[in-house]
Amino acid sequence: MLARVADSLYWMSRYLERVEFSARLVGLQLQRLPVSSAGEIAQGWSLVFRCLGAQPPGAESFGEAEDDDYLFADGYALTDFLTFEASNPSSILASLHGARDNARQVRDCLSAALWTCLNRTYLSLRGTTLVDEWTKEPERFYAGIVEGVQQFDGICQGTLRRGDHWCFMQLGKYVERAQLAATTLLAHCGGPFSSETGSDGEHWTNALRACNALEAYGRTQGGDVNGAHALTRLGGEPAQPHARGFAAERRWDRLEAVDPLLADRPRATPFAVLARISGLLSGCADAPTAVQQRHLAEILALYQKFHGLLEQEYVYYPVHV
């Protein structure tokens, strides 16, 4: 498989994972607008941006992310910034454009159904403006974006051969998911994206919703959300699809399929990073929140290191003549 093909498939999946997560976060925030106070709305926007590792537009001029008046008054502008703003490279539209552009470069590797699904989702979003949706039910609009990405993922699951193409797509998906999960947990329990309300049950409920884990949590822990239990659920839980433990196992399996262990050579360097991440995840089990917070910060840095090593090892590797 060509390195450029692997890179395009990897980035296509990363972009799509970010689209789905961002759309779910924004949709959840918009659901709270009619029933929340100004302070709660402001705290919600603050958490949205921290979960995405971003800053709101104009924060350097009008105030930090904690400035309640700024965040509340500019809810429409913040929604537009996260969705359509051309100057925001991480907006939903920009990410979807990145996914489509990478898919176009490997069009021959994708089925007609996959390309049609992705292209339709992109063109539908590109032809929409926020003003068209704001006075209707904007949360439904964002639910539609999530469903479009999930439909693409379902077609992948049902039609793609489990070869190298599939493995690089899955690596991209779970690298992005793990990083977003780590920033989300840091936003709720403290650290570089900390929030003063990080221990509040309602905010942990939103974190579980953002990670599609609230219903699973309710079946095992009951209706009252506890921050420590939620942190465990989204941490090393190997059976929860958006948990870091689940993503870690999938990354190892897909990487091993691409680069199996051979007797005459050592493991590639990305495996060492994955092993360290697995060790930190094991150390998080039943650990105090402060310990988990420190491990989360290190795990997030390791995810970023893993991405660099992955591209260095399999995409931009040196050619020996």
MARVO-514804 format. One record per atom (N, C-alpha, C): x, z, y; residue in three letters. Coordinates in pm, whole numbers, padded with zeros to 5 digits, always signed. Example, Ala and Ser with C-alpha at 12.3 -4.5 7.8 and 13.67 -1.06 7.14 Angstrom:
BEGIN
+01319+00780-00569ala;+01230+00780-00450ala;+01320+00780-00330ala;+01285+00708-00225ser;+01367+00714-00106ser;+01290+00787+00003ser;
//
This chain:
BEGIN
+00084+00000-00119met;+00000+00000+00000met;+00088+00000+00124met;+00055-00085+00223leu;+00132-00094+00346leu;+00118+00034+00428leu;+00227+00074+00494ala;+00226+00195+00574ala;+00124+00187+00687ala;+00112+00069+00749arg;+00016+00056+00859arg;-00128+00071+00812arg;-00155+00029+00688val;-00288+00046+00630val;-00316+00195+00607val;-00218+00264+00549ala;-00234+00408+00527ala;-00258+00481+00659ala;-00183+00443+00763asp;-00196+00508+00893asp;-00334+00484+00954asp;-00384+00361+00944ser;-00515+00329+01001ser;-00627+00404+00928ser;-00620+00410+00797leu;-00722+00482+00720leu;-00718+00632+00750leu;-00598+00684+00762tyr;-00579+00825+00793tyr;-00640+00858+00929tyr;-00609+00778+01031trp;-00659+00806+01165trp;-00808+00777+01178trp;-00858+00678+01107met;-01001+00652+01109met;-01078+00776+01064met;-01032+00838+00957ser;-01100+00957+00906ser;-01083+01076+00998ser;-00967+01090+01061arg;-00948+01200+01155arg;-01044+01187+01273arg;-01054+01067+01327tyr;-01145+01045+01440tyr;-01290+01075+01402tyr;-01331+01030+01286leu;-01470+01051+01244leu;-01500+01198+01223leu;-01406+01272+01168glu;-01426+01415+01148glu;-01441+01485+01283glu;-01364+01442+01382arg;-01375+01503+01515arg;-01508+01466+01581arg;-01554+01343+01560val;-01684+01302+01614val;-01794+01391+01560val;-01795+01411+01428glu;-01901+01492+01367glu;-01897+01635+01418glu;-01779+01694+01423phe;-01767+01834+01465phe;-01805+01850+01612phe;-01758+01759+01697ser;-01789+01768+01840ser;-01938+01752+01864ser;-02001+01656+01796ala;-02145+01633+01813ala;-02224+01754+01767ala;-02182+01818+01659arg;-02253+01936+01612arg;-02238+02052+01711arg;-02119+02071+01766leu;-02097+02178+01863leu;-02182+02157+01989leu;-02180+02035+02043val;-02256+02008+02164val;-02405+02023+02137val;-02452+01972+02023gly;-02593+01984+01989gly;-02638+02129+01978gly;-02555+02214+01919leu;-02587+02355+01908leu;-02594+02421+02045leu;-02501+02385+02133gln;-02504+02441+02267gln;-02629+02399+02342gln;-02670+02274+02327leu;-02789+02226+02397leu;-02916+02292+02345leu;-02918+02328+02217gln;-03033+02400+02162gln;-03052+02536+02228gln;-02944+02595+02276arg;-02950+02729+02335arg;-02993+02728+02481arg;-02986+02614+02547leu;-03010+02610+02691leu;-03147+02666+02731leu;-03257+02629+02664pro;-03388+02677+02712pro;-03413+02826+02691pro;-03337+02890+02602val;-03368+03029+02566val;-03257+03126+02603val;-03153+03080+02672ser;-03038+03165+02702ser;-03028+03192+02852ser;-02966+03305+02884ser;-02940+03338+03024ser;-02823+03255+03075ser;-02804+03258+03207ala;-02693+03182+03267ala;-02559+03228+03210ala;-02543+03360+03194gly;-02418+03411+03139gly;-02394+03366+02996gly;-02499+03367+02914glu;-02486+03323+02775glu;-02455+03174+02766glu;-02518+03096+02855ile;-02489+02953+02856ile;-02344+02928+02892ile;-02295+02999+02994ala;-02156+02983+03036ala;-02060+03022+02924ala;-02089+03134+02855gln;-02004+03176+02744gln;-02007+03073+02631gln;-02124+03013+02611gly;-02136+02911+02508gly;-02051+02790+02538gly;-02054+02743+02664trp;-01969+02628+02701trp;-01822+02663+02687trp;-01787+02786+02725ser;-01648+02829+02712ser;-01602+02821+02567ser;-01688+02866+02475leu;-01653+02860+02333leu;-01646+02716+02283leu;-01734+02629+02330val;-01731+02489+02287val;-01595+02428+02320val;-01550+02447+02443phe;-01422+02388+02483phe;-01305+02453+02410phe;-01313+02583+02385arg;-01205+02649+02312arg;-01201+02606+02166arg;-01317+02587+02107cys;-01320+02539+01968cys;-01257+02400+01955cys;-01272+02320+02060leu;-01214+02185+02060leu;-01072+02184+02116leu;-01021+02301+02158gly;-00886+02308+02213gly;-00873+02232+02343gly;-00979+02233+02427ala;-00982+02152+02549ala;-01016+02238+02669ala;-01002+02179+02788gln;-01041+02242+02913gln;-01150+02159+02979gln;-01247+02224+03044pro;-01352+02147+03113pro;-01295+02070+03231pro;-01359+01961+03268pro;-01307+01881+03380pro;-01315+01958+03510pro;-01208+01947+03591gly;-01206+02015+03720gly;-01177+02162+03714gly;-01144+02215+03596ala;-01119+02359+03585ala;-01004+02403+03674ala;-00905+02315+03694glu;-00791+02352+03777glu;-00830+02365+03924glu;-00942+02301+03963ser;-00986+02306+04103ser;-01100+02403+04127ser;-01192+02412+04029phe;-01315+02488+04051phe;-01318+02621+03976phe;-01220+02647+03894gly;-01220+02773+03822gly;-01186+02752+03675gly;-01154+02862+03609glu;-01121+02854+03468glu;-01246+02841+03383glu;-01227+02828+03251ala;-01340+02811+03161ala;-01433+02931+03162ala;-01385+03047+03209glu;-01468+03167+03212glu;-01553+03176+03339glu;-01540+03083+03430asp;-01615+03086+03555asp;-01761+03052+03526asp;-01847+03157+03514asp;-01985+03138+03471asp;-02062+03043+03562asp;-02045+03058+03693asp;-02121+02974+03785asp;-02085+02827+03767asp;-01956+02799+03751tyr;-01912+02660+03735tyr;-01966+02601+03606tyr;-01952+02675+03497leu;-01994+02622+03368leu;-02145+02602+03362leu;-02221+02697+03418phe;-02366+02686+03411phe;-02416+02572+03499phe;-02365+02563+03621ala;-02413+02462+03715ala;-02379+02321+03669ala;-02273+02305+03590asp;-02227+02173+03551asp;-02251+02144+03403asp;-02358+02202+03348gly;-02387+02178+03207gly;-02405+02031+03174gly;-02475+01958+03261tyr;-02494+01815+03239tyr;-02360+01741+03244tyr;-02278+01775+03343ala;-02148+01709+03357ala;-02058+01739+03238ala;-02062+01863+03188leu;-01979+01899+03073leu;-02024+01823+02949leu;-02155+01811+02931thr;-02207+01735+02817thr;-02163+01590+02824thr;-02173+01532+02942asp;-02132+01393+02961asp;-01982+01378+02938asp;-01904+01474+02985phe;-01758+01470+02968phe;-01721+01472+02820phe;-01789+01556+02742leu;-01758+01567+02599leu;-01811+01449+02518leu;-01902+01373+02575thr;-01967+01267+02499thr;-01923+01127+02541thr;-01932+01097+02671phe;-01914+00960+02718phe;-01796+00937+02810phe;-01736+01041+02863glu;-01636+01026+02969glu;-01515+00943+02922glu;-01490+00831+02992ala;-01380+00741+02953ala;-01244+00805+02973ala;-01233+00897+03072ser;-01104+00961+03099ser;-01071+01072+03000ser;-01167+01108+02914asn;-01144+01211+02813asn;-01113+01145+02679asn;-00987+01146+02636pro;-00950+01078+02511pro;-01010+01141+02387pro;-01064+01263+02400ser;-01124+01331+02286ser;-01276+01332+02292ser;-01335+01255+02384ser;-01481+01248+02390ser;-01536+01186+02262ser;-01662+01209+02237ile;-01723+01156+02114ile;-01716+01004+02112ile;-01746+00940+02225leu;-01741+00794+02230leu;-01599+00742+02211leu;-01500+00807+02275ala;-01361+00765+02260ala;-01314+00783+02116ala;-01352+00893+02053ser;-01313+00917+01914ser;-01378+00815+01821ser;-01504+00785+01846leu;-01573+00687+01763leu;-01513+00548+01783leu;-01472+00518+01907his;-01403+00391+01933his;-01270+00387+01857his;-01197+00499+01857gly;-01071+00505+01782gly;-01092+00483+01633gly;-01197+00543+01579ala;-01227+00524+01437ala;-01261+00378+01407ala;-01343+00318+01492arg;-01383+00178+01471arg;-01264+00084+01486arg;-01177+00111+01583asp;-01060+00025+01604asp;-00966+00031+01484asp;-00944+00151+01430asn;-00860+00162+01311asn;-00926+00097+01190asn;-01058+00109+01178ala;-01129+00045+01068ala;-01121-00108+01079ala;-01126-00158+01200arg;-01118-00303+01221arg;-00984-00358+01174arg;-00878-00279+01189gln;-00745-00324+01148gln;-00729-00328+00996gln;-00815-00256+00924val;-00809-00258+00777val;-00945-00301+00722val;-01007-00394+00792arg;-01141-00439+00754arg;-01149-00484+00610arg;-01042-00546+00560asp;-01043-00597+00422asp;-01039-00486+00318asp;-01008-00362+00361cys;-01004-00249+00268cys;-01137-00175+00260cys;-01230-00209+00349leu;-01358-00140+00356leu;-01470-00232+00308leu;-01570-00174+00246ser;-01685-00253+00202ser;-01769-00293+00323ser;-01853-00394+00303ala;-01942-00439+00411ala;-02034-00326+00455ala;-02079-00245+00361ala;-02169-00134+00394ala;-02099-00030+00483ala;-01972-00001+00454leu;-01896+00095+00535leu;-01878+00044+00677leu;-01835-00082+00690trp;-01812-00137+00823trp;-01943-00145+00902trp;-02049-00184+00838thr;-02178-00194+00906thr;-02224-00058+00955thr;-02209+00044+00874cys;-02250+00180+00913cys;-02170+00228+01034cys;-02038+00213+01029leu;-01954+00259+01139leu;-01979+00178+01266leu;-01989+00047+01250asn;-02011-00039+01366asn;-02146-00011+01431asn;-02249+00010+01350arg;-02382+00039+01404arg;-02383+00172+01480arg;-02317+00273+01426thr;-02312+00402+01493thr;-02240+00391+01627thr;-02129+00317+01629tyr;-02053+00300+01753tyr;-02133+00222+01858tyr;-02190+00109+01818leu;-02263+00026+01914leu;-02385+00099+01969leu;-02450+00178+01884ser;-02565+00256+01929ser;-02525+00357+02036ser;-02412+00425+02015leu;-02366+00523+02112leu;-02317+00455+02238leu;-02245+00344+02224arg;-02193+00273+02342arg;-02305+00222+02432arg;-02417+00189+02372gly;-02528+00138+02450gly;-02619+00245+02507gly;-02576+00371+02499thr;-02657+00483+02548thr;-02585+00553+02662thr;-02660+00608+02753thr;-02605+00696+02857thr;-02675+00831+02846thr;-02610+00934+02895leu;-02667+01068+02880leu;-02798+01082+02955leu;-02811+01012+03066val;-02935+01022+03144val;-03055+00972+03063val;-03028+00880+02967asp;-03136+00830+02881asp;-03189+00938+02788asp;-03103+01032+02751glu;-03138+01131+02649glu;-03166+01269+02706glu;-03115+01300+02825trp;-03118+01436+02878trp;-03259+01489+02896trp;-03352+01403+02936thr;-03489+01448+02962thr;-03576+01443+02837thr;-03523+01397+02727lys;-03598+01393+02601lys;-03562+01516+02518lys;-03505+01493+02402glu;-03456+01600+02315glu;-03310+01569+02282glu;-03219+01604+02371pro;-03078+01564+02351pro;-03018+01618+02222pro;-03068+01733+02174glu;-03013+01786+02049glu;-03039+01691+01933glu;-03151+01619+01936arg;-03179+01519+01833arg;-03081+01402+01841arg;-03045+01366+01961phe;-02948+01258+01981phe;-02816+01294+01914phe;-02769+01418+01932tyr;-02643+01460+01870tyr;-02657+01477+01720tyr;-02774+01519+01675ala;-02797+01525+01530ala;-02789+01385+01470ala;-02833+01283+01544gly;-02824+01146+01495gly;-02680+01100+01481gly;-02593+01143+01574ile;-02451+01108+01563ile;-02391+01171+01437ile;-02422+01300+01416val;-02373+01368+01296val;-02420+01296+01170val;-02546+01258+01166glu;-02600+01188+01049glu;-02534+01054+01027glu;-02497+00985+01136gly;-02428+00858+01121gly;-02293+00874+01054gly;-02218+00978+01093val;-02088+01004+01030val;-02106+01047+00885val;-02207+01130+00860gln;-02231+01175+00723gln;-02276+01060+00633gln;-02350+00966+00689gln;-02389+00848+00613gln;-02265+00767+00574gln;-02173+00751+00668phe;-02047+00682+00640phe;-01973+00752+00527phe;-01965+00885+00535asp;-01895+00962+00433asp;-01964+00947+00297asp;-02098+00944+00297gly;-02170+00926+00172gly;-02145+00790+00109gly;-02137+00685+00192ile;-02107+00551+00139ile;-01966+00548+00081ile;-01872+00617+00150cys;-01736+00627+00097cys;-01736+00693-00041cys;-01808+00804-00051gln;-01811+00878-00178gln;-01868+00793-00291gln;-01965+00708-00256gly;-02034+00634-00361gly;-01977+00498-00394gly;-01889+00445-00307thr;-01846+00307-00329thr;-01696+00287-00340thr;-01614+00376-00282leu;-01471+00351-00278leu;-01401+00392-00408leu;-01307+00309-00449arg;-01222+00341-00563arg;-01128+00455-00526arg;-01107+00548-00620arg;-01022+00666-00593arg;-00876+00630-00608arg;-00827+00545-00518gly;-00686+00507-00517gly;-00617+00560-00393gly;-00506+00494-00355asp;-00430+00539-00239asp;-00511+00530-00110asp;-00595+00426-00097his;-00677+00414+00024his;-00766+00537+00041his;-00831+00574-00066trp;-00919+00691-00066trp;-00841+00817-00031trp;-00721+00832-00089cys;-00643+00954-00068cys;-00602+00970+00078cys;-00559+00861+00143phe;-00519+00874+00282phe;-00640+00899+00373phe;-00755+00844+00338met;-00875+00876+00414met;-00910+01024+00401met;-00899+01076+00280gln;-00930+01217+00259gln;-00828+01309+00327gln;-00700+01268+00326leu;-00599+01348+00395leu;-00632+01358+00544leu;-00668+01245+00606gly;-00704+01249+00747gly;-00823+01338+00773gly;-00923+01326+00688lys;-01045+01406+00704lys;-01015+01555+00697lys;-00938+01598+00599tyr;-00917+01742+00581tyr;-00810+01799+00671tyr;-00716+01717+00719val;-00622+01765+00820val;-00698+01795+00950val;-00784+01703+00992glu;-00861+01724+01115glu;-00958+01841+01098glu;-01025+01848+00985arg;-01121+01957+00962arg;-01052+02093+00964arg;-00935+02101+00904ala;-00863+02228+00900ala;-00820+02271+01040ala;-00771+02178+01121gln;-00730+02213+01257gln;-00849+02258+01341gln;-00961+02187+01330leu;-01080+02226+01406leu;-01134+02361+01360leu;-01130+02386+01230ala;-01174+02516+01179ala;-01085+02628+01230ala;-00954+02602+01235ala;-00861+02705+01283ala;-00885+02737+01431ala;-00902+02633+01516thr;-00926+02658+01658thr;-01061+02728+01678thr;-01160+02694+01594thr;-01290+02759+01604thr;-01280+02907+01571thr;-01209+02940+01466leu;-01195+03081+01429leu;-01115+03157+01533leu;-01010+03095+01587leu;-00933+03160+01692leu;-01018+03184+01817leu;-01107+03090+01846ala;-01194+03105+01962ala;-01288+03223+01947ala;-01324+03255+01824his;-01422+03361+01800his;-01359+03496+01768his;-01236+03498+01720cys;-01177+03627+01684cys;-01062+03666+01775cys;-01020+03578+01865gly;-00911+03608+01956gly;-00795+03513+01938gly;-00689+03534+02015gly;-00574+03447+02007gly;-00569+03354+02126gly;-00497+03242+02114pro;-00479+03152+02227pro;-00608+03092+02279pro;-00715+03094+02198phe;-00844+03045+02243phe;-00947+03159+02241phe;-00904+03278+02276ser;-00987+03397+02256ser;-01105+03400+02351ser;-01203+03479+02310ser;-01322+03502+02393ser;-01353+03650+02393ser;-01393+03703+02506glu;-01426+03846+02512glu;-01547+03878+02427glu;-01627+03777+02395thr;-01747+03800+02315thr;-01725+03760+02171thr;-01598+03750+02129gly;-01568+03697+01997gly;-01626+03778+01883gly;-01656+03908+01904ser;-01709+03990+01796ser;-01861+03988+01791ser;-01924+03919+01885asp;-02069+03918+01892asp;-02128+03839+01776asp;-02231+03897+01712gly;-02289+03834+01594gly;-02348+03698+01621gly;-02408+03680+01739glu;-02468+03551+01771glu;-02364+03440+01779glu;-02247+03474+01833his;-02142+03373+01844his;-02086+03338+01706his;-02076+03437+01618trp;-02033+03408+01481trp;-02137+03327+01408trp;-02265+03350+01440thr;-02370+03267+01383thr;-02351+03121+01423thr;-02319+03098+01550asn;-02295+02962+01597asn;-02171+02902+01531asn;-02069+02986+01508ala;-01949+02936+01440ala;-01983+02890+01298ala;-02066+02968+01229leu;-02108+02930+01094leu;-02191+02802+01097leu;-02278+02790+01199arg;-02358+02667+01211arg;-02268+02546+01236arg;-02170+02563+01323ala;-02080+02452+01356ala;-02004+02404+01234ala;-01980+02495+01140cys;-01905+02461+01019cys;-01997+02440+00899cys;-02128+02424+00924asn;-02224+02399+00814asn;-02220+02508+00708asn;-02203+02632+00750ala;-02185+02739+00652ala;-02287+02852+00667ala;-02383+02841+00761leu;-02474+02952+00786leu;-02566+02977+00667leu;-02623+02872+00610glu;-02715+02891+00497glu;-02643+02950+00377glu;-02522+02902+00349ala;-02445+02958+00237ala;-02411+03104+00262ala;-02379+03137+00388tyr;-02351+03276+00423tyr;-02474+03363+00400tyr;-02591+03315+00442gly;-02713+03392+00428gly;-02749+03420+00283gly;-02717+03328+00194arg;-02750+03348+00052arg;-02668+03460-00010arg;-02547+03481+00040thr;-02460+03582-00021thr;-02450+03710+00061thr;-02465+03702+00194gln;-02445+03818+00280gln;-02571+03867+00349gln;-02678+03790+00341gly;-02801+03830+00410gly;-02811+03769+00548gly;-02916+03806+00621gly;-02944+03744+00749gly;-02859+03791+00865gly;-02810+03915+00861asp;-02728+03969+00970asp;-02584+03922+00955asp;-02534+03853+01057val;-02399+03797+01050val;-02298+03900+01098val;-02199+03924+01015asn;-02089+04015+01047asn;-01963+03932+01070asn;-01893+03961+01180gly;-01776+03881+01216gly;-01670+03878+01107gly;-01641+03994+01046ala;-01537+03999+00943ala;-01577+03916+00821ala;-01705+03926+00781his;-01752+03849+00666his;-01753+03699+00696his;-01792+03663+00819ala;-01793+03522+00858ala;-01651+03466+00859ala;-01557+03547+00906leu;-01418+03503+00909leu;-01366+03478+00768leu;-01405+03563+00675thr;-01365+03544+00535thr;-01429+03418+00478thr;-01558+03397+00508arg;-01630+03281+00458arg;-01566+03150+00504arg;-01519+03149+00629leu;-01460+03027+00684leu;-01308+03024+00666leu;-01256+03123+00596gly;-01111+03129+00575gly;-01069+03069+00442gly;-01034+03154+00348gly;-00980+03105+00222gly;-01082+03072+00116gly;-01211+03073+00149glu;-01317+03045+00053glu;-01299+02904-00006glu;-01269+02893-00137pro;-01241+02761-00196pro;-01365+02677-00225pro;-01485+02736-00216ala;-01606+02663-00250ala;-01686+02622-00127ala;-01641+02657-00007gln;-01712+02624+00116gln;-01649+02500+00179gln;-01721+02387+00191pro;-01658+02261+00233pro;-01585+02264+00366pro;-01628+02347+00462his;-01561+02351+00592his;-01465+02469+00604his;-01442+02540+00494ala;-01347+02651+00498ala;-01204+02598+00486ala;-01110+02676+00541arg;-00970+02633+00536arg;-00917+02628+00393arg;-00964+02719+00306gly;-00919+02719+00167gly;-00961+02593+00093gly;-01083+02549+00117phe;-01133+02426+00056phe;-01051+02306+00102phe;-01026+02299+00233ala;-00948+02187+00288ala;-00805+02189+00234ala;-00747+02308+00219ala;-00609+02318+00170ala;-00597+02262+00029ala;-00692+02296-00058glu;-00689+02245-00195glu;-00703+02093-00197glu;-00792+02039-00113arg;-00812+01894-00111arg;-00689+01823-00059arg;-00624+01877+00042arg;-00503+01813+00095arg;-00394+01807-00012arg;-00376+01917-00084trp;-00272+01920-00188trp;-00305+01817-00297trp;-00429+01814-00342asp;-00468+01721-00448asp;-00448+01576-00406asp;-00490+01541-00283arg;-00477+01402-00237arg;-00332+01363-00216arg;-00252+01456-00163leu;-00110+01426-00142leu;-00037+01410-00274leu;-00075+01493-00372glu;-00011+01482-00504glu;-00050+01350-00571glu;-00170+01301-00547ala;-00211+01173-00603ala;-00131+01058-00543ala;-00099+01069-00414val;-00020+00966-00347val;+00127+00976-00386val;+00178+01098-00399asp;+00320+01121-00423asp;+00336+01222-00536asp;+00317+01179-00662pro;+00324+01273-00775pro;+00466+01326-00796pro;+00474+01442-00856leu;+00602+01506-00884leu;+00677+01428-00992leu;+00802+01395-00963leu;+00889+01326-01058leu;+01008+01415-01091leu;+01058+01400-01213ala;+01165+01489-01260ala;+01296+01467-01186ala;+01319+01347-01136asp;+01450+01314-01078asp;+01459+01333-00926asp;+01356+01389-00863arg;+01365+01411-00718arg;+01279+01529-00678arg;+01316+01595-00569pro;+01239+01712-00523pro;+01109+01670-00454pro;+01025+01767-00430arg;+00901+01742-00358arg;+00931+01697-00215arg;+00844+01613-00161ala;+00856+01574-00021ala;+00829+01694+00069ala;+00882+01692+00191thr;+00871+01807+00281thr;+00728+01847+00315thr;+00628+01756+00322pro;+00492+01804+00352pro;+00439+01904+00250pro;+00485+01896+00125phe;+00439+01990+00024phe;+00482+02133+00057phe;+00602+02148+00113ala;+00650+02282+00147ala;+00561+02345+00254ala;+00515+02265+00350val;+00427+02317+00455val;+00293+02358+00395val;+00240+02274+00304leu;+00113+02309+00239leu;+00126+02437+00158leu;+00241+02455+00092ala;+00262+02578+00015ala;+00263+02700+00106ala;+00325+02686+00223arg;+00328+02798+00319arg;+00188+02828+00371arg;+00109+02724+00398ile;-00029+02745+00444ile;-00109+02818+00336ile;-00093+02777+00211ser;-00165+02843+00102ser;-00127+02990+00092ser;+00000+03020+00113gly;+00045+03159+00110gly;-00017+03241+00221gly;-00027+03183+00340leu;-00088+03254+00452leu;-00238+03273+00429leu;-00303+03174+00370leu;-00445+03189+00340leu;-00469+03301+00239leu;-00382+03311+00142ser;-00393+03420+00045ser;-00373+03555+00112ser;-00282+03559+00210gly;-00257+03684+00282gly;-00371+03725+00373gly;-00459+03628+00406cys;-00573+03659+00492cys;-00686+03728+00417cys;-00687+03717+00285ala;-00796+03773+00206ala;-00806+03924+00226ala;-00922+03969+00276asp;-00951+04111+00297asp;-00853+04180+00393asp;-00779+04101+00471ala;-00686+04159+00567ala;-00761+04198+00695ala;-00709+04293+00773pro;-00771+04327+00901pro;-00778+04204+00993pro;-00873+04206+01084thr;-00893+04091+01173thr;-00768+04058+01252thr;-00694+04160+01296ala;-00572+04135+01374ala;-00469+04058+01293ala;-00459+04091+01163val;-00364+04021+01076val;-00409+03877+01055val;-00539+03860+01031gln;-00591+03725+01013gln;-00571+03641+01138gln;-00584+03704+01254gln;-00565+03633+01381gln;-00422+03581+01391gln;-00324+03664+01356arg;-00184+03619+01360arg;-00160+03507+01262arg;-00217+03520+01143his;-00201+03415+01043his;-00267+03285+01088his;-00382+03297+01154leu;-00451+03178+01203leu;-00364+03100+01300leu;-00300+03171+01394ala;-00215+03104+01492ala;-00100+03031+01423ala;-00041+03094+01322glu;+00069+03030+01249glu;+00018+02911+01166glu;-00100+02929+01104ile;-00157+02820+01024ile;-00186+02699+01112ile;-00238+02721+01231leu;-00267+02610+01322leu;-00139+02534+01356leu;-00031+02607+01383ala;+00097+02542+01411ala;+00148+02464+01289ala;+00125+02519+01170leu;+00169+02451+01048leu;+00088+02324+01022leu;-00042+02326+01055tyr;-00122+02204+01041tyr;-00063+02092+01126tyr;-00025+02126+01247gln;+00033+02025+01336gln;+00167+01976+01284gln;+00246+02068+01227lys;+00373+02029+01167lys;+00350+01940+01045lys;+00250+01973+00965phe;+00219+01893+00847phe;+00184+01750+00885phe;+00104+01734+00990his;+00068+01600+01037his;+00193+01520+01071his;+00286+01581+01146gly;+00409+01511+01183gly;+00492+01472+01063gly;+00505+01564+00967leu;+00584+01535+00847leu;+00517+01429+00760leu;+00386+01430+00757leu;+00313+01332+00677leu;+00340+01191+00729leu;+00331+01174+00859glu;+00356+01042+00917glu;+00504+01004+00903glu;+00591+01101+00919gln;+00735+01074+00905gln;+00771+01032+00762gln;+00706+01093+00665glu;+00740+01068+00524glu;+00677+00940+00471glu;+00555+00908+00513tyr;+00481+00798+00449tyr;+00446+00682+00541tyr;+00465+00697+00672val;+00430+00589+00765val;+00552+00539+00841val;+00621+00629+00911tyr;+00735+00589+00992tyr;+00868+00626+00925tyr;+00875+00607+00797tyr;+00994+00644+00722tyr;+01106+00542+00749tyr;+01233+00585+00737pro;+01345+00493+00759pro;+01356+00392+00646pro;+01398+00273+00679val;+01418+00167+00581val;+01567+00156+00553val;+01606+00171+00429his;+01746+00162+00388his;+01774+00024+00332his;+01866-00045+00392val;+01900-00182+00349val;+02015-00177+00251val;
//
